């Protein structure tokens, strides 16, 4: 195949276990640089694609990921958007689902694959899962139909043989290779001997709509997870933060909360201050339905928004992007109930 005809893939290396080695003094895993990383994966040179690399310098543990670093990743993609057919992001697993969710909102109208992956074992270890994750991600980023159109034009996580929509994915396992799960949306593809794509589940290419990046995020968001016995003074202290613009509450079951007058009063006060309160469930699977029980209905009546079947990662990052983009709270409120990037199932 002529070099010009080869599919072009850009790998963006941000860090994470996939590129770590053990520090002989402390025994802890630490990142190593791009050069050594490439030495460890000579297989990349055998793939029939034109592959280039960009990297965070130095690479980071994904626990240090921040909105400003999402902006850097998004800018790398925007800068290289016309040149490459697809993108692979190597990332630590700890906050991978946040990054995948954030990018899905930051890259509106994305029409090319952005496949995020990493590993549970460093790439230099014999039993590493990193090579399969990386090489298959590159295959998926390059995959196209007979007319050269990408098969997966969206932000995804590929891990342990499954391709999942990025903003539906959560890290669920610290030990095993199947570190991610997409509870409320089926996998977009599974990789065995062949990669089987489920075209019905994949977002269509947005026609006639250019890529519209949203790079300025607003981080004035907080998460409040409810539990039996939660104290009024602690909650009120947290919610009185002056800069607050949105609160995600993690409720019980189908979106229920204790029937404590002070709690409802707190939510009503937030609403009066123009602060959005969004209800998502602590359950891994299923959706919030606030009208199902009295304990949920009271929240609806206090002006709490339904977060539907959002993951925590999606809810937080969607709010950051919407707050960064819009001043008008009513506009944001309306967008919370729309699926912008396939992130919620709208009833
Ligand atoms: N702490 C690592 C990180 O998220 C874990 C991993 O990569 O799996 O960067």
Boltz pocket constraint, residues with backbone or C-beta under 6 A from the ligand:
constraints:
  - pocket:
      binder: B
      contacts: [[A, 15], [A, 16], [A, 17], [A, 18], [A, 60], [A, 61], [A, 62], [A, 63], [A, 91], [A, 92], [A, 93], [A, 94], [A, 95], [A, 118], [A, 119], [A, 120]]
      max_distance: 6.0
